């Protein structure tokens, strides 16, 4: 089982928990220029899109355009551009930034700071149900369908834009887009001018961050290269929860009139002192920084990725891309049950190819794409110092293809999208396991359709309906165990015991765009079959497995707005109201089985809102204040009053000053020092444990662009 998929449930965690070292990504970098805080505020900025070769950039984006939803697609979506990223970014892990910028997102960290392992949920569903890509390349680990953003330091410094699609969205590569999808677009390599930047940061709890980049510019030989290195560290707010992360990126390419050949490579390393277990209220009353894990329980992972992309733009407006990629990672983490000490090792290698073709002919637009990859990951456990307990391997193959088409008929744009996907999992047991190799495969057909109608200039309405299915993860099939053998295989039965999940998603929306106001409103109804939820008594490994709870639903309304009608001010915010229910399931988490009906899914608050005010007194000086409210949620699927995550409200603020080539930013987090919690879990013994919200902190960042 992947160590991080389940929130840590007290000290009940056991050797079966493993952590996937995932997501070695193709990431370009962002230049920290003397920018203003928000493009919508009218501040001067030096965006890369203005200094890049626009023709080359358009060709670079072929694969991203194939999987992204256009502005007029009947999809609930939010695209966060570079200006908005720059205004919010101070090195925090990706989930902590995204939950402030897009509707229906929640997130928490383990360390009590903005750095280290963090976890994202969309419409209450965890990130194993969110499809994640970067420049069209899939990132979710094929076995456990999860991505750990902490594996790459300072990721958002490398991103030009992020699109968050909610619901089934449009077809993409990799694991199913179940709760939604997040696709990152990296910064362009082909820039007209030579440039670079340096950035240093210091902050509370020993926070330090440094980053530097350089771009060669696009020369007469049509070659361009770009590189960035980043490093960060923090002592953590919680006791012995320090984090150290490093990453390096290099992108280089040849940029012709209609052809691009581009190589991208990245290396990342993460080392931290483990803090994946929450604390009880009694423990927190004595010491809010309490971490029940031992100071020498540590985690260290490294990862590498390289991709080779070829893109061609046809004279008739069509475009084509093929990208080959290789992703590898390995590392160890410790688990102590004193006096016994264990060490776990994961090592994966992942090869893939993804292609797309886009064409537009008058009123017709067509996007097609394919993806195929093969993956293997070794799972090893040792009784320290060097007694091997097991060494098994999981193999996963995945192939998919999609066709998307839209056509304009009068004021309506009709949209259709169908994806076919096949996946196979094969388990190769340890030599001494006493069982033979076994495998299972799945085939899915995922259709979507919708229409967008222009009601008048700037105002449109849309409706869509989609179906998608998702195979169970390795940890689902193994009921939380990490090694199958003759002693436990009978407990889990055949791999087909856990059925795929299926989602029927209906979306209705209204979008309004005006010089002073952007507004979107969306109604959604997500109906699940064979919903896999985290329930039941602990397994022998101490993990709480996910089991099918049958039928469930999530329904709600989402609002997102930006208002620029007052000089020198920008007002922005989003809100989600939802009603979420598991209709009926048998719960054994408290001993004797109990049939529970009409209960709320865990960690799914009914109301979430984020609101932001920016004040721009001069073109080079700006201030912002941002508040976030999240209503109470439950920590398991029983709707029990003694297992509640309380509501909370936090306030952040920042100030930015740009003088010539220098930029100074001061960022305050949780200024009211709210003593609440970002998440929590219930241990196998019934103890309720919490992860504290990031504590009040201050960060100062100085940037220099050249």
C-alpha positions as CSV (number, residue, x, y, z in Angstrom):
1,X,0.0,0.0,0.0
2,X,1.2,3.5,-0.7
3,X,2.3,5.1,2.5
4,X,0.6,8.3,1.9
5,X,-2.7,7.3,0.3
6,X,-4.4,6.9,3.7
7,X,-4.2,9.7,6.2
8,X,-2.1,8.4,9.1
9,X,-4.2,6.7,11.7
10,X,-2.3,7.0,14.9
11,X,0.5,4.7,15.6
12,X,-1.6,1.9,14.1
13,X,0.4,2.3,10.9
14,X,2.5,-0.8,10.2
15,X,5.0,-2.1,7.7
16,X,2.3,-2.5,5.0
17,X,2.3,1.2,4.4
18,X,4.4,2.3,1.6
19,X,5.0,5.6,-0.1
20,X,5.0,6.0,-3.8
21,X,7.8,8.0,-5.3
22,X,5.9,9.5,-8.1
23,X,5.7,12.2,-10.6
24,X,9.1,12.9,-12.1
25,X,7.8,15.7,-14.3
26,X,8.7,17.6,-17.4
27,X,8.8,21.1,-15.8
28,X,10.0,24.3,-17.2
29,X,10.6,27.4,-15.1
30,X,9.2,30.8,-14.3
31,X,11.2,34.0,-14.4
32,X,10.8,36.1,-11.3
33,X,10.7,39.5,-12.9
34,X,9.8,42.8,-11.3
35,X,6.1,42.1,-11.9
36,X,3.1,43.7,-10.4
37,X,0.7,41.6,-8.4
38,X,-2.1,40.9,-10.8
39,X,-2.4,41.5,-14.5
40,X,-6.1,42.3,-14.0
41,X,-5.1,45.2,-11.8
42,X,-3.4,47.1,-14.7
43,X,0.1,46.8,-13.2
44,X,3.0,46.6,-15.6
45,X,4.4,43.1,-16.0
46,X,6.9,41.2,-17.9
47,X,5.1,37.9,-18.7
48,X,7.0,35.3,-20.6
49,X,4.2,35.2,-23.2
50,X,5.2,38.7,-24.2
51,X,8.9,38.0,-24.6
52,X,8.6,34.5,-26.1
53,X,8.5,33.7,-29.7
54,X,4.8,33.5,-30.1
55,X,4.8,31.2,-33.1
56,X,7.1,28.8,-31.3
57,X,5.0,29.0,-28.2
58,X,1.8,28.2,-30.1
59,X,3.5,25.1,-31.5
60,X,4.9,24.1,-28.1
61,X,1.3,24.1,-26.7
62,X,-0.2,21.6,-29.1
63,X,-0.4,18.7,-26.5
64,X,-1.7,20.9,-23.8
65,X,-4.4,22.3,-26.1
66,X,-5.5,18.8,-27.0
67,X,-6.4,17.9,-23.4
68,X,-7.5,21.3,-22.0
69,X,-11.0,22.5,-22.2
70,X,-11.5,25.6,-24.3
71,X,-13.2,28.7,-22.8
72,X,-16.5,27.7,-24.5
73,X,-16.4,24.0,-23.6
74,X,-19.4,22.8,-21.5
75,X,-17.0,22.0,-18.6
76,X,-16.7,23.4,-15.0
77,X,-13.2,24.8,-15.1
78,X,-10.8,27.4,-13.8
79,X,-7.6,28.4,-15.6
80,X,-5.0,30.1,-13.3
81,X,-2.6,32.2,-15.2
82,X,0.9,33.3,-14.4
83,X,0.0,36.6,-13.0
84,X,-2.3,35.0,-10.4
85,X,0.3,32.3,-9.6
86,X,3.0,35.0,-9.1
87,X,0.7,37.0,-6.8
88,X,0.1,34.0,-4.5
89,X,3.3,32.0,-4.8
90,X,6.0,32.1,-2.1
91,X,7.3,28.5,-2.4
92,X,4.4,26.7,-0.8
93,X,3.5,23.2,-2.0
94,X,1.0,23.0,-4.9
95,X,-2.1,22.0,-3.0
96,X,-1.8,24.9,-0.6
97,X,-1.8,27.4,-3.5
98,X,-4.5,25.7,-5.6
99,X,-7.0,25.6,-2.8
100,X,-6.9,29.3,-2.5
101,X,-7.3,29.9,-6.3
102,X,-10.0,27.5,-7.5
103,X,-13.4,26.4,-6.2
104,X,-14.2,23.2,-4.3
105,X,-10.7,22.5,-3.2
106,X,-9.4,21.6,0.3
107,X,-5.8,20.8,1.3
108,X,-3.6,20.2,4.3
109,X,0.1,19.6,5.2
110,X,1.7,17.2,7.7
111,X,4.3,19.6,9.0
112,X,2.1,22.5,10.1
113,X,3.8,24.8,7.5
114,X,3.3,25.4,3.8
115,X,6.0,23.0,2.8
116,X,6.5,19.2,2.9
117,X,3.9,16.5,2.2
118,X,0.5,18.0,1.4
119,X,-2.7,16.5,0.2
120,X,-5.4,17.9,-2.1
121,X,-9.1,17.1,-2.3
122,X,-11.5,18.2,-5.0
123,X,-15.3,18.1,-4.3
124,X,-14.3,16.1,-1.3
125,X,-12.5,13.4,-3.3
126,X,-8.8,12.6,-2.6
127,X,-6.1,13.2,-5.1
128,X,-6.0,9.6,-6.2
129,X,-9.2,10.4,-8.1
130,X,-7.7,13.5,-9.8
131,X,-6.0,13.2,-13.1
132,X,-2.8,15.2,-13.2
133,X,-0.7,16.0,-16.2
134,X,2.1,18.4,-17.1
135,X,2.4,19.5,-20.7
136,X,0.1,16.7,-21.6
137,X,2.2,14.0,-19.9
138,X,0.4,11.9,-17.3
139,X,1.8,12.1,-13.7
140,X,-0.3,9.9,-11.5
141,X,1.5,6.8,-10.4
142,X,-0.1,3.9,-12.3
143,X,-0.3,1.5,-9.4
144,X,-1.8,3.7,-6.7
145,X,-3.0,6.5,-8.9
146,X,-1.5,9.2,-6.7
147,X,1.0,12.1,-7.1
148,X,3.1,13.6,-4.3
149,X,3.8,17.2,-5.1
150,X,6.4,17.4,-2.3
151,X,8.8,15.3,-4.4
152,X,9.8,18.4,-6.4
153,X,10.8,21.6,-4.6
154,X,9.2,24.9,-5.6
155,X,7.0,23.4,-8.4
156,X,4.9,26.5,-9.0
157,X,7.9,28.5,-9.9
158,X,8.0,26.5,-13.0
159,X,4.4,26.9,-14.2
160,X,2.9,29.2,-16.8
161,X,-0.7,28.2,-16.1
162,X,-2.8,25.6,-14.4
163,X,-6.3,24.5,-15.5
164,X,-8.5,22.8,-13.0
165,X,-11.4,20.9,-14.4
166,X,-14.1,19.7,-12.0
167,X,-16.1,16.6,-12.6
168,X,-15.4,14.2,-15.5
169,X,-14.1,17.1,-17.6
170,X,-12.5,16.4,-21.0
171,X,-10.5,13.2,-21.9
172,X,-6.9,13.2,-21.0
173,X,-4.0,10.8,-20.7
174,X,-3.3,8.5,-17.7
175,X,-5.6,7.6,-14.8
176,X,-9.3,8.4,-14.9
177,X,-10.4,12.0,-14.5
178,X,-12.9,11.1,-11.7
179,X,-13.1,14.0,-9.3
180,X,-11.6,16.2,-11.9
181,X,-8.3,16.9,-13.6
182,X,-5.4,19.3,-13.1
183,X,-3.1,20.1,-16.0
184,X,0.0,22.2,-15.8
185,X,1.5,24.2,-18.6
186,X,5.2,24.9,-18.2
187,X,7.0,28.1,-19.1
188,X,8.1,28.5,-22.8
189,X,11.7,27.7,-23.7
190,X,11.8,29.6,-26.9
191,X,12.0,33.2,-25.6
192,X,13.3,36.0,-27.8
193,X,15.6,37.6,-25.3
194,X,18.3,36.2,-23.0
195,X,17.1,36.5,-19.4
196,X,17.4,35.1,-15.9
197,X,16.6,35.6,-12.3
198,X,17.7,35.0,-8.7
199,X,15.4,34.7,-5.7
200,X,16.1,34.2,-2.0
201,X,13.6,33.8,0.8
202,X,13.6,33.5,4.6
203,X,10.8,32.9,6.9
204,X,9.3,31.5,10.1
205,X,10.3,28.0,11.5
206,X,13.7,28.1,9.7
207,X,12.3,28.5,6.3
208,X,14.8,29.2,3.5
209,X,14.4,29.1,-0.2
210,X,16.7,29.9,-3.1
211,X,16.1,29.7,-6.9
212,X,18.0,30.7,-10.0
213,X,17.3,30.4,-13.7
214,X,18.9,31.3,-17.0
215,X,17.5,31.4,-20.6
216,X,19.8,31.6,-23.6
217,X,17.2,33.2,-25.8
218,X,16.3,32.0,-29.3
219,X,19.4,32.4,-31.5
220,X,19.8,32.6,-35.2
221,X,20.6,28.9,-35.2
222,X,17.0,28.4,-33.9
223,X,18.3,26.7,-30.7
224,X,17.2,27.7,-27.2
225,X,18.0,26.4,-23.7
226,X,16.6,27.1,-20.3
227,X,17.6,25.9,-16.8
228,X,16.6,26.4,-13.2
229,X,17.8,25.1,-9.9
230,X,15.7,25.4,-6.7
231,X,16.3,24.5,-3.0
232,X,14.2,24.9,0.1
233,X,14.2,23.8,3.7
234,X,12.2,24.3,6.8
235,X,12.4,23.0,10.4
236,X,8.6,22.5,10.3
237,X,6.2,23.8,12.9
238,X,5.5,20.4,14.4
239,X,8.3,18.8,16.5
240,X,11.1,17.2,14.3
241,X,9.2,17.7,11.0
242,X,11.9,19.3,9.0
243,X,11.9,19.2,5.2
244,X,14.6,19.7,2.6
245,X,13.9,19.7,-1.1
246,X,16.0,20.3,-4.2
247,X,15.2,20.3,-7.9
248,X,16.9,21.1,-11.2
249,X,15.4,21.6,-14.6
250,X,16.9,21.7,-18.1
251,X,15.0,22.3,-21.3
252,X,16.5,22.6,-24.8
253,X,15.1,22.6,-28.3
254,X,15.3,23.4,-31.9
255,X,12.5,25.7,-33.1
256,X,11.8,25.7,-36.8
257,X,9.1,27.6,-38.7
258,X,6.7,24.6,-38.3
259,X,8.6,22.0,-36.4
260,X,10.0,21.8,-32.9
261,X,12.2,19.1,-31.3
262,X,12.4,19.6,-27.6
263,X,14.2,17.7,-24.8
264,X,13.2,18.2,-21.2
265,X,14.9,16.8,-18.1
266,X,14.4,17.2,-14.4
267,X,16.0,15.8,-11.2
268,X,14.4,16.1,-7.8
269,X,15.3,15.1,-4.3
270,X,13.2,15.2,-1.0
271,X,14.4,14.4,2.5
272,X,12.3,14.9,5.6
273,X,11.7,13.8,9.1
274,X,8.4,12.0,9.1
275,X,5.3,13.6,10.6
276,X,2.5,11.6,8.9
277,X,0.6,10.9,12.2
278,X,-1.7,13.5,13.7
279,X,-2.1,14.3,17.4
280,X,-5.0,13.9,19.8
281,X,-6.7,16.9,21.4
282,X,-5.1,15.9,24.7
283,X,-1.7,15.8,23.2
284,X,-2.2,19.1,21.4
285,X,-3.4,20.8,24.7
286,X,0.0,20.0,26.2
287,X,2.0,20.8,23.1
288,X,0.5,22.1,19.9
289,X,3.6,21.0,18.0
290,X,3.4,17.4,19.2
291,X,4.6,14.8,16.6
292,X,4.2,11.2,17.9
293,X,6.7,9.8,15.5
294,X,10.4,9.4,16.4
295,X,13.0,12.1,15.4
296,X,15.1,9.5,13.5
297,X,12.2,8.1,11.5
298,X,13.1,9.6,8.1
299,X,12.2,9.6,4.4
300,X,14.4,10.2,1.4
301,X,13.5,9.9,-2.3
302,X,15.1,11.0,-5.5
303,X,13.5,11.0,-9.0
304,X,14.5,11.7,-12.6
305,X,12.5,12.4,-15.7
306,X,13.4,12.9,-19.4
307,X,11.1,13.5,-22.3
308,X,11.7,14.0,-26.1
309,X,8.9,15.8,-28.0
310,X,8.4,16.5,-31.6
311,X,5.7,18.9,-32.7
312,X,4.7,19.9,-36.3
313,X,2.2,22.6,-37.4
314,X,0.6,22.0,-40.8
315,X,0.1,24.8,-43.3
316,X,-3.7,24.2,-43.1
317,X,-3.8,25.0,-39.4
318,X,-3.6,21.4,-38.1
319,X,-1.0,20.4,-35.6
320,X,0.6,17.2,-34.3
321,X,2.7,16.2,-31.3
322,X,4.4,13.0,-30.1
323,X,6.2,12.9,-26.8
324,X,8.3,10.0,-25.5
325,X,8.9,10.0,-21.7
326,X,10.8,8.1,-19.1
327,X,10.1,8.5,-15.4
328,X,12.2,6.8,-12.6
329,X,12.3,7.1,-8.9
330,X,13.7,5.3,-5.8
331,X,14.0,5.9,-2.1
332,X,13.5,4.7,1.5
333,X,11.5,5.5,4.6
334,X,11.7,4.2,8.1
335,X,9.1,2.8,10.5
336,X,9.9,2.2,14.2
337,X,7.9,0.0,16.6
338,X,10.6,0.1,19.2
339,X,12.6,-1.9,19.8
340,X,11.9,-3.1,16.2
341,X,13.0,-1.0,13.3
342,X,11.9,-1.4,9.7
343,X,13.0,0.2,6.4
344,X,10.9,0.2,3.2
345,X,12.2,0.8,-0.3
346,X,10.4,1.7,-3.5
347,X,11.9,1.9,-7.0
348,X,9.9,2.4,-10.2
349,X,10.6,2.9,-13.9
350,X,8.0,4.2,-16.2
351,X,8.2,4.5,-20.0
352,X,5.5,6.0,-22.2
353,X,4.4,7.8,-25.4
354,X,1.6,10.3,-25.8
355,X,0.5,11.9,-29.1
356,X,-2.2,14.4,-30.1
357,X,-3.5,15.9,-33.3
358,X,-5.6,19.1,-33.4
359,X,-7.4,20.6,-36.4
360,X,-9.9,23.4,-36.9
361,X,-12.0,23.8,-40.1
362,X,-14.5,26.7,-39.9
363,X,-17.2,25.8,-37.4
364,X,-15.6,22.4,-36.6
365,X,-12.8,21.7,-34.1
366,X,-11.3,18.2,-33.6
367,X,-8.8,16.9,-31.0
368,X,-7.5,13.3,-31.0
369,X,-5.0,11.7,-28.8
370,X,-3.4,8.5,-27.7
371,X,-1.3,7.4,-24.7
372,X,0.4,4.2,-23.8
373,X,2.8,3.4,-21.0
374,X,4.5,0.5,-19.2
375,X,5.5,0.6,-15.6
376,X,7.0,-1.5,-12.9
377,X,7.7,-0.8,-9.2
378,X,9.7,-2.9,-6.8
379,X,8.4,-3.1,-3.2
380,X,11.0,-4.1,-0.6
381,X,10.9,-4.3,3.2
382,X,13.8,-4.9,5.6
383,X,14.0,-5.6,9.3
384,X,16.9,-3.4,10.2
385,X,19.7,-3.5,9.7
386,X,19.6,-5.8,6.7
387,X,17.1,-8.8,7.0
388,X,14.9,-8.8,3.9
389,X,11.2,-9.4,4.6
390,X,9.9,-9.3,1.1
391,X,10.7,-8.1,-2.4
392,X,7.7,-8.1,-4.8
393,X,7.0,-6.2,-8.0
394,X,3.9,-4.6,-9.5
395,X,3.6,-4.2,-13.2
396,X,1.0,-1.9,-14.9
397,X,0.3,-1.3,-18.5
398,X,-2.1,1.4,-19.8
399,X,-3.3,2.4,-23.2
400,X,-6.0,4.9,-24.1
401,X,-7.3,7.0,-27.1
402,X,-9.8,9.8,-27.3
403,X,-11.6,11.9,-29.9
404,X,-13.1,15.3,-29.1
405,X,-15.2,17.3,-31.5
406,X,-17.2,20.5,-31.3
407,X,-19.2,22.2,-34.0
408,X,-20.9,25.6,-34.0
409,X,-24.6,25.7,-35.1
410,X,-26.1,29.2,-34.7
411,X,-25.5,30.4,-31.2
412,X,-24.8,26.9,-29.9
413,X,-21.5,25.0,-29.7
414,X,-22.2,21.3,-29.5
415,X,-19.5,19.1,-27.9
416,X,-18.8,15.4,-27.8
417,X,-15.9,13.4,-26.3
418,X,-15.3,9.7,-26.1
419,X,-12.3,7.9,-24.6
420,X,-11.5,4.2,-24.7
421,X,-9.0,2.9,-22.1
422,X,-7.4,-0.4,-21.3
423,X,-5.3,-1.2,-18.2
424,X,-3.7,-4.3,-16.9
425,X,-2.1,-5.0,-13.5
426,X,0.3,-7.9,-12.9
427,X,1.7,-8.9,-9.5
428,X,5.0,-10.7,-9.2
429,X,5.3,-12.1,-5.7
430,X,8.4,-12.5,-3.6
431,X,10.4,-15.6,-4.2
432,X,9.5,-17.1,-0.8
433,X,5.8,-15.9,-0.9
434,X,4.4,-19.4,-1.7
435,X,2.0,-18.0,-4.3
436,X,2.2,-17.7,-8.1
437,X,2.0,-14.6,-10.2
438,X,-1.5,-13.1,-10.9
439,X,-2.9,-10.4,-13.1
440,X,-6.2,-8.6,-14.0
441,X,-7.2,-6.2,-16.8
442,X,-9.9,-3.7,-17.3
443,X,-11.5,-2.0,-20.3
444,X,-13.5,1.2,-20.2
445,X,-15.5,3.4,-22.5
446,X,-16.0,7.0,-21.2
447,X,-18.4,9.2,-23.2
448,X,-19.2,12.9,-22.6
449,X,-21.4,15.3,-24.4
450,X,-22.7,18.9,-23.9
451,X,-23.6,22.2,-25.4
452,X,-22.7,25.8,-24.8
453,X,-25.2,28.5,-25.9
454,X,-24.3,32.2,-26.3
455,X,-27.2,34.1,-24.8
456,X,-25.8,37.5,-25.6
457,X,-22.3,39.0,-25.9
458,X,-20.3,38.1,-22.8
459,X,-23.0,35.7,-21.4
460,X,-23.3,32.0,-22.1
461,X,-24.8,28.9,-20.5
462,X,-23.8,25.3,-20.8
463,X,-24.9,21.8,-19.9
464,X,-23.0,18.5,-20.1
465,X,-23.3,14.9,-19.1
466,X,-20.4,12.4,-18.8
467,X,-19.7,8.9,-17.6
468,X,-16.3,7.7,-16.5
469,X,-14.9,4.6,-14.7
470,X,-11.8,3.9,-12.6
471,X,-10.1,0.7,-11.8
472,X,-9.2,0.0,-8.2
473,X,-5.6,0.9,-7.1
474,X,-3.2,-1.8,-5.9
475,X,-3.8,-0.9,-2.3
476,X,-7.6,-1.4,-2.8
477,X,-7.1,-4.9,-4.2
478,X,-4.6,-5.8,-1.5
479,X,-6.9,-4.4,1.3
480,X,-4.0,-2.2,2.5
481,X,-1.3,-4.9,2.6
482,X,1.9,-4.5,0.6
483,X,3.0,-8.1,0.3
484,X,0.8,-11.0,-0.8
485,X,1.8,-14.4,0.4
486,X,0.4,-17.8,1.3
487,X,-0.5,-16.6,4.8
488,X,-2.7,-13.7,3.7
489,X,-3.8,-14.2,0.1
490,X,-7.0,-16.1,1.1
491,X,-8.2,-13.0,3.0
492,X,-8.3,-10.9,-0.1
493,X,-9.5,-13.5,-2.7
494,X,-9.0,-12.9,-6.4
495,X,-7.9,-9.5,-7.6
496,X,-11.4,-9.0,-9.2
497,X,-12.9,-8.9,-5.7
498,X,-12.9,-5.1,-5.8
499,X,-15.0,-3.8,-8.6
500,X,-14.2,-0.6,-10.7
501,X,-15.9,2.6,-9.6
502,X,-18.3,4.4,-12.0
503,X,-19.4,8.0,-12.1
504,X,-22.3,9.7,-13.8
505,X,-21.8,13.5,-13.8
506,X,-24.2,16.2,-14.8
507,X,-23.0,19.8,-15.0
508,X,-25.0,23.0,-15.6
509,X,-23.3,26.4,-15.8
510,X,-23.5,30.1,-16.6
511,X,-20.5,32.3,-17.5
512,X,-20.5,36.1,-17.7
513,X,-17.5,38.2,-18.9
514,X,-17.3,41.9,-18.8
515,X,-14.6,44.6,-18.6
516,X,-15.3,45.0,-14.9
517,X,-16.7,41.5,-13.9
518,X,-16.0,37.9,-14.6
519,X,-18.5,35.5,-13.1
520,X,-19.1,31.8,-13.4
521,X,-21.8,29.7,-11.7
522,X,-22.1,25.9,-11.8
523,X,-24.5,23.3,-10.6
524,X,-23.3,19.7,-10.4
525,X,-24.6,16.3,-9.6
526,X,-22.1,13.4,-9.3
527,X,-23.6,10.0,-8.8
528,X,-21.3,7.1,-8.0
529,X,-21.6,3.4,-8.3
530,X,-19.3,1.0,-6.4
531,X,-17.8,4.0,-4.6
532,X,-14.6,3.0,-2.8
533,X,-14.5,4.7,0.6
534,X,-12.0,4.4,3.5
535,X,-14.0,2.3,6.0
536,X,-13.8,-0.9,8.1
537,X,-11.6,-2.3,10.8
538,X,-7.8,-2.1,10.5
539,X,-6.0,-4.8,8.6
540,X,-3.1,-6.7,10.1
541,X,-0.8,-4.0,8.6
542,X,-2.7,-1.3,10.6
543,X,-4.1,0.4,7.5
544,X,-7.8,1.3,7.0
545,X,-8.7,-0.2,3.6
546,X,-11.0,1.3,1.1
547,X,-14.1,-0.8,0.4
548,X,-17.1,-0.4,-1.8
549,X,-20.0,1.5,-0.1
550,X,-22.2,1.0,-3.1
551,X,-24.0,4.2,-4.2
552,X,-23.3,7.7,-3.2
553,X,-23.6,11.3,-4.5
554,X,-22.1,14.7,-4.3
555,X,-24.3,17.7,-5.4
556,X,-23.6,21.4,-5.2
557,X,-23.3,24.8,-6.6
558,X,-20.0,26.6,-7.3
559,X,-19.4,30.3,-7.8
560,X,-16.2,32.1,-8.9
561,X,-16.0,35.9,-9.5
562,X,-13.5,38.7,-10.1
563,X,-14.6,42.4,-10.0
564,X,-12.4,45.3,-11.3
565,X,-15.0,48.1,-11.2
566,X,-13.3,50.2,-8.5
567,X,-10.1,52.0,-9.5
568,X,-6.9,50.5,-8.0
569,X,-8.9,47.6,-6.4
570,X,-9.5,44.0,-7.4
571,X,-12.1,41.9,-5.6
572,X,-12.1,38.1,-6.2
573,X,-13.5,35.0,-4.6
574,X,-15.1,31.6,-4.9
575,X,-17.6,29.6,-3.0
576,X,-19.0,26.1,-2.9
577,X,-22.2,24.8,-1.3
578,X,-22.7,21.1,-1.4
579,X,-24.9,18.2,-0.2
580,X,-23.0,14.8,-0.1
581,X,-24.3,11.4,0.9
582,X,-23.3,7.7,1.1
583,X,-26.7,6.1,0.8
584,X,-26.1,2.8,2.7
585,X,-23.2,0.6,3.7
586,X,-22.1,-1.8,6.4
587,X,-19.6,-0.3,8.8
588,X,-17.3,-2.5,11.0
589,X,-15.0,0.2,12.2
590,X,-16.3,0.0,15.8
591,X,-16.5,-3.7,16.1
592,X,-19.8,-5.3,15.4
593,X,-21.1,-4.5,11.9
594,X,-23.6,-1.6,11.7
595,X,-25.7,-0.6,8.7
596,X,-25.3,3.1,8.2
597,X,-27.7,5.1,5.9
598,X,-27.5,8.6,4.5
599,X,-24.2,9.6,6.0
600,X,-21.8,12.3,4.9
601,X,-18.5,11.2,3.2
602,X,-15.5,12.0,5.3
603,X,-13.5,15.3,4.8
604,X,-16.2,16.8,2.6
605,X,-17.3,20.2,4.0
606,X,-20.7,21.5,3.0
607,X,-19.4,25.1,2.5
608,X,-16.1,26.5,1.4
609,X,-15.2,30.1,0.4
610,X,-12.1,32.0,-0.4
611,X,-12.2,35.8,-0.9
612,X,-9.4,38.2,-1.9
613,X,-9.0,42.0,-2.1
614,X,-6.0,43.5,-3.9
615,X,-5.1,47.2,-3.5
616,X,-2.8,48.7,-6.2
617,X,-1.9,52.3,-5.2
618,X,0.9,52.5,-7.7
619,X,2.0,50.4,-10.7
620,X,4.9,49.0,-8.7
621,X,3.3,48.7,-5.2
622,X,0.5,46.3,-4.3
623,X,-1.2,44.8,-1.3
624,X,-3.5,41.8,-0.9
625,X,-5.6,40.3,1.9
626,X,-7.2,36.8,1.5
627,X,-9.6,35.0,3.7
628,X,-10.7,31.4,3.7
629,X,-13.7,29.7,5.5
630,X,-14.3,26.0,5.6
631,X,-17.3,24.5,7.4
632,X,-17.1,21.5,9.6
633,X,-16.6,18.0,8.1
634,X,-16.5,14.5,9.4
635,X,-13.3,12.5,9.9
636,X,-14.8,9.1,8.9
637,X,-17.9,7.9,7.1
638,X,-20.2,7.6,10.2
639,X,-21.4,11.2,10.6
640,X,-20.5,10.8,14.3
641,X,-20.5,13.9,16.5
642,X,-17.3,12.8,18.2
643,X,-15.4,12.5,14.9
644,X,-15.7,16.1,13.5
645,X,-13.2,18.3,11.8
646,X,-14.2,21.8,13.1
647,X,-14.9,24.7,10.9
648,X,-12.2,27.4,10.6
649,X,-11.4,30.8,9.2
650,X,-7.9,32.0,8.2
651,X,-6.5,35.3,6.9
652,X,-3.3,35.7,4.8
653,X,-1.9,39.0,3.5
654,X,1.0,40.1,1.3
655,X,2.8,43.2,0.0
656,X,5.0,43.5,-3.1
657,X,7.3,46.3,-4.1
658,X,9.1,46.4,-7.5
659,X,12.0,48.8,-8.0
660,X,13.9,48.5,-11.3
661,X,15.1,44.9,-11.5
662,X,14.4,44.0,-7.9
663,X,11.2,42.7,-6.3
664,X,10.5,42.5,-2.6
665,X,7.5,40.5,-1.3
666,X,6.4,40.0,2.3
667,X,3.8,37.3,2.9
668,X,1.9,36.6,6.2
669,X,0.1,33.3,6.7
670,X,-2.7,32.7,9.2
671,X,-2.3,36.1,10.7
672,X,-5.0,35.5,13.3
673,X,-3.1,32.4,14.4
674,X,-6.3,30.2,14.1
675,X,-5.9,27.2,16.4
676,X,-7.8,24.8,14.2
677,X,-7.0,21.9,12.0
678,X,-6.5,21.3,8.3
679,X,-7.4,17.6,8.4
680,X,-7.5,14.5,10.7
681,X,-8.2,10.8,10.9
682,X,-9.5,8.1,13.2
683,X,-7.1,5.4,14.3
684,X,-7.9,1.7,14.4
685,X,-8.4,2.0,18.2
686,X,-10.9,4.9,17.7
687,X,-8.6,7.7,18.6
688,X,-9.3,11.0,16.8
689,X,-6.1,12.6,15.6
690,X,-5.7,16.0,13.9
691,X,-3.2,17.8,11.7
692,X,-2.9,21.4,12.7
693,X,-3.4,24.3,10.3
694,X,-0.2,26.0,9.2
695,X,0.7,28.2,12.1
696,X,1.1,32.0,11.9
697,X,4.2,32.7,9.8
698,X,6.0,35.5,7.9
699,X,8.1,35.1,4.7
700,X,10.3,37.7,3.1
701,X,11.4,37.1,-0.6
702,X,13.8,39.2,-2.6
703,X,14.0,38.7,-6.4
704,X,16.4,40.0,-9.0
705,X,15.8,39.7,-12.7
706,X,18.4,40.3,-15.4
